[in-house]
Amino acid sequence: MRLALFALLAALPLPAIAQDAAIARLLDQVSPERLRATDTALVAFGTRSTFSDHAPPGRGVVAARDWLVAQFQAIAATSGGRMSVALDEYDQPADGRRVPRPVRISSVVATLRGDEPGGRTYVMSSHYDSRATDDSDGTADAPGADDNGSGTAAVLEAARLMAGTHPHATIVFATYDAEEQGLFGSAHHAQALRAAGVDVQGDLNNDIVGASVGDRGERNPNRVRIFSEALAEGAVPKRVNVLGNEEDSPSRELARYTRATGNAYVPGLEGELVFRADRFLRGGDHESFNAAGYPAIRFTEPVETFAHQHQNVRMEGGVQYGDLQRYMDFDYLARVTRYNIAVLAALAMGPGQPAHAYILTHELTNDTSLSWTPVAGAARYEVVRRLTTDADWTGSTDEKQAVSVTLPYSKDQWLFGVRAVDSAGHVGVVTFPEPKK
Ligand SMILES: [Zn+2]
């Protein structure tokens, strides 16, 4: 009898993500035309280099910032007083390298207040600055249509569509300055959130998400890469070797959640998990959140065209250089935006994750005992599992309202995680268990 029950448990695959009609309605409203209009407005500032701060009226980073503030304020006016808009600003001194003179760093941040106590917060981020070949050149044209007009358009669109929703968790819509100088805007904001004790449980960073044609002309309209770091800030490599959790940083669990949720809600776009923090020779604002000890992922189009990034606009050897809007695919950007909104809404409308989960390791057994801390609003819990060589969760068991369980799988060759499910079927992010003796 007991064996038969165990066999039944073992056969249970991972359940599909249940769709919430309210989230699906949000996705239907994402507009490629509005994304194009936002991108057109950003490109029209000529350059958004952090060093274009003394450009003539209507040109440069300050004009772009002021335009973003006005856009977010108009959106906040539709939120019933729950969204506020602020500048996250400071003066960056010269560093003799990428900052040749002191400059003001000025990011635009809109916050939609959640209705649950505790301040659980998710961030959707982008950078709005752009650059030419020389990253301190504030005068050359730097249209930045894709890098990162695309991500900024996605963040504005998500803020616009979500301003009228009532999420449990707080959502921050961030457009950062000075990413191209070394992630300065996001670093300042992430450290400020950390200093204020804000419980950021995930950052979805969007950077270069608007072109679907790769540099050999190949079309990739149905894929987006999801980057995540391996070892969280403070992880001890020796301990990771013992636990075998090198693929289970909080950012990795967020990445798996993102793919499962985005794929379920957005037909025509497949998330591709990339188990590294970012591409070679490149970085992004999600790393500022990682450095502050927060889970964070990066979305980027599947194959980039490097002649279109970080380059002065010019023809050379028959090749067009520069980040021009003609290379954008706004239907693709709309799919990426829907993907973000699906994940952000499911996170913020759903339950949080167990603050702690434990795997009991005080005796030699061939099964696995787990316990976890309760989650407010959880109707039940699922224990997910996979073999150590699998990239993503492959099975689960429904644990009802229990907060501990013993399962007939050996902890020596299986990995486990615990997640909450609320009464509406929203699933939370997985918490990976810590060993407890
Ligand atoms: Zn970028």
Residues whose N, C-alpha, C, O or C-beta is under 5 A from the ligand:
A	BS01	ZN	D147 N148 D207
